[in-house]
Amino acid sequence: FSGGLVALMLFAFGLFGVYFFTSLYVQGVLGFSPTKAGFAFLPMAVCMVIGAALSDRAAHRFGPHRTISFALVLMGAGIASVFLLDAQTGFAELMPSFVVIGIGGGLTVSLTATVLDQMPSGQAGVASGVFNASRELSALLGITLLAVALTSRQSQSLGAGAAPPQAFLDGFHLACLIAGGLVASGGAVAWAALRPRRDRASATTAVPGIAVAG
């Protein structure tokens, strides 16, 4: 439960922080209208729906720890790849990163079900509440702490003589790298925490070559 909770918090920390600042990037740096910016996020949302539809099936076939770890690493890579975008990026150039983020995010849907299925039935409601509250808290912390990194880097760039859009872009790139690294690290946590426990009781078997007399 604890490992799944940490993985979920790292997921929310990175994803929601990048959501917020990416909307500022596409409007403030790329000059998208609010409507066009909304349409830019639509493919990501569609890919999340597709990934969510495949999540349980993939977890059943490959194991939850493999599926969720892969999803978080994929999503972290997608978030970090936003670092490659610049002030001349067009609508089409946004899509590879957004599609990868969407698919990875959708595939993590099985995380909650995997953890809650292991809880005693009497504690499932409390566990679900802790999961939901932790996700929302992590989203808030993600926006706050990534904002600190972004504005700090932005101030350095402004002090070095960069134009305001470029200064924001420098801070945005740093925030994306941090967020991507945190989400990907959630994959390592999920792999360690969600692996099925092996029954070690069978390890206590008779020692070969030793006969026990009646």
N, C-alpha and C positions, 0 to 999 in steps of 0.2 A: 504494500500500500504506500509506504513512504517513498520508495523508488519511483512508482508510478506518479505520485504527487509531484515529486521534483521534476520529472520529465515534463509533466503537464505545465508546470510553472515556467520552465525554460521555454517551452513552446509559446505560451501566451506572452511572455516577456518580450520575445523577439518579434513575433508576428504583429501584435497590435501596435507596438512602437513603430514598426516600419510602415504599417498602414497609415498612421497619422502623418508621418513626415513625407511619405511618398505622395500623398495628396497635396501637400505644400509644394513639393518638387515639381509635379507635373503642371501645377497652375502658376507658381511663382517664378520658376526657372524656364520651363518649356512654353509657358504662355497658353496652356489649354484653358478653355472656358470650363465652368463647373460641369456643364453637360458632357463635354468631351472627356473631361477627367473621369466622370462617372462611367462612361462607356469604356474607358481604358481598363477599369477594374472588372468589367463584366466577364471577360474571358477567364480571369482568375476565379471568379465565383462559380462559373460553369464547371471549370476543372475541379474545383473543390467538391461540387455535387457528384461528379463522375468518380473522383477518388473515394468519396464517402460510400458510394454504392458498391465499390469494389473492396472496401476495407475489410469487412467481415469475412468475405470469401478468401481474400489473400491471407488473413490471419489464420483461418482454418487450414489452409493448404500449406503455408510456409512457417506457421507459428507466429504468435503475437509478438514475441520479442524481435524476430527478424523483420516482420512487416513494419512495426512501429519504429524500430531503429532506422531502417532504410528510409522511412517516410520523413523522419526528423532530419537525418543527414541530407536527404534530397532537398528538403525545404530550406535548411540552413544554407546549402550551396546556392539555391535560387535567390535567397535574400542577399547573400554576400556578392552575387554576380551583379547586383544593381550598382556596385562600385564601378562597373565598366561603363555605365551610362553617363552622358555629359549634357552640356547645355544645347547641343545640336541634335539630340536624340529625337526621333520621330515616333509616331504611334506604333508602327510595325516593330521598331527596335525594342519597345518595351515588352512585347508579347512573350519572347522566350523566357525571360525571368519570371514574368507573371504566371505563365502556364506551369512552370516548374514549382513555384510556390503553391499554386492552387492544387496541383496533384498531390504534392507532399502533405499539404494541410489536410486534404480530404482523407488520405490514407491513415491519418492519426486518429480517426474517429473511433476505431476499435480499442483505443487505449482505455477510455473510461469503462467500457463494458468488460474488458479483460480484468481490470482491477476489481471492479465491483462484484464480478462473478465469484471472486475468491473470498469475499467477505461473508461472515455469518449473516443470515437473513435478518436478524434483529438489529444489525448495525448498518445495513445497506443504506437506509435513509440518511443517517448521520454522515456516512462516508460520501454519499452523493452531495450532501450539502457542503462538506469540507472541500470537495473537488470544485464545485461551482464557485464558492467564495474565493478559493485560492486562485482560480483562473482570472476572476475579475480583479483581484488585488494585484496579481502579476501584470495584468494589462496596464493598470494604472502606474505601477512602478516602472514598467518598461518605457512608457511614454515619458515619465519624469526623468529617469536616469539617462536615457538616450538623449533627451533634450539637453542635459548637462554636458554630455560629450559633444553634441552637435554645436551648441553655442560657444563652448570653450574653443573648439577648433575654428569656428567661424570668426571669433574675436581675434584669434591669432592671424588668420588670413587677412582680415581687415587691417590689422596693425601692420602687416607686411605690404599693404598697398593694393590688395585685390579688390575688384569691383564687388558690390554686394551680392549679385547673383552667383558669382564664382565662389565667394566666401561661404555662402550658404551651401553650395554644392560640395565644397571641401568638408564641411561639417556633416553633411548628409552622407557622404561616402564613408566617413569614419563610423557613423552610427550604424550603417548597414553592415559593415564588417563586424562590429561588436555583436549586433543582433544575430547575424548569421552564425557566428562562432558559438553563441549561447544556445541557439536552437540545435545546432549540430551536436553540441555536447550533451543535449538531452537524449540524443540517440544512443550515446555510450551508457548513460544512466539506464535507459529503457532496456538495453541489451543485458546489463548486469542484473537488473531487478526483476525482469519478467521471464527470464529463462525458467523452464519447468524444473522443479526440484526432483532430483533423482532419489530413488529409494535405496538408501545405503544399508538397509537391514540385510540384504542378500550378501553383503560383503563378508559376513561372519559365517563362512562355510567351512567344511572339514578340510584340514590341511592335506594335500595330496601326498601319498606315499607313507602315511602313518595309519597303521591298523589299530583299532581300538577293540581290545578283547572284552568279552562279556564277563 
